[in-house]
Amino acid sequence: MAFFPCFLSVVFVVRNQSNEIEKILTDAASVVAPTVSDYELIVVDNASDDDSISVLKRLTDESGLPNLQVYALTKEVDADTASWVGLENALGDFVVVIDPLADDIGFAPEMLNKAVRGADVVFAKNNLKLPQSFAYRCADSIFHRVYNTFNGVHLAKEAPQYRVLSKRVINFILQHPQPSMTYRHLPATGGFSRAYLNYSSVPRAARSKRLGDSIDRGMRLLVSTTRAPMRLVTSLSLFGAVANLVYCVYVVAVGVFKADVAPGWISFSLQQSGMFFLISLVLLVLGEYILNMASLSNEGPLYHVAQEFTSARMTRLEKLNIEEVKSTLAEAGVVNSERHH
């Protein structure tokens, strides 16, 4: 197994996984510990309502796991926001973001190898997916097509959730006014050197995803990361104005060149339905923008950490203590030799 002389942070987002969390973290430590000089495991508990907090408290005591950092949120947030909680508190030279239910921590050394060789961002995509509902798959496909059209990046293919980020990328995202929202796409669109890897590993379990929440998250991501929807508003408005002008010319031409004009209820109905259709689309997009701006100004912070636990054992601190003891002994030896002289 390759060894990398760096400090690695591994971020997990968990919710209601009290039965699996100890094995997940133990497996992660067994993979990461012999691979890097130092590491930390960061767990973001996304407002679990089972015994996860009790288990995590036990894992951070003196008989638990070393290098474990836990952040327990007061309310459930989306996966990107929860991941950002761990990212902005990470100390490592590189940070791995992993969904313990869908991703394989055993593939992290391959990703880290690419990062150490110069890639600022390394994305990994699992070829094996657990099935989702037909409605969810349809909505997911539509969203990614629209987002790719507007923003030039296919999030599922070009910016998957499983990733390794260098500290430079995280510092870049921190400069953005909404880092937790733009964390998903900025590593793929910020001009950093990227590497893409594929692997096959059977997911542990399917994370339940609510279609309504996913649609809301997709719309917020769409309207907050690109100006294309507002450009669509102006385009539709311009098209409506031109269409009205053309229709006026048409009405005038009919009045000038035709003497036996039939009752105009058909043309009037077509005009009304067409204009109301355009107005409806404009109001829809404007409404999404207004909703997004209102949520940003009224909701306050996107998350709040209720509890924070740190392992009683931190290997990097133990190493520092050993170095201090060695230096102290060396100084004592020098003093003793001077006394003998």
Secondary structure, 3 states (H helix, E strand, C coil): CCCEEEEEEEEEEECCCCCCHHHHHHHHHHHHCCCEEEEEEEEEECCCCCCHHHHHHHHCCCCCCCCEEEEEECCCCCHHHHHHHHHHCCCCCEEEEECCCCCCHHHHHHHHHHHHCCCCEEEEEECCCCCCCHHHHHHHHHHHHHHHHHHCCCHHHHCCCCEEEEHHHHHHHHCCCCHHHHCCCHHHHCCCCEEEEEECCCCCCCCCCCHHHHHHHHHHHHHHHCCHHHHHHHHHHHHHHHHHHHHHHHHHHHHHHCCCCCCCHHHHHHHHHHHHHHHHHHHHHHHHHHHHHHHHHHCCCCCCEEEEEECCCCHHHHHHHHHHHHHHHHHHHHHHHHHHC
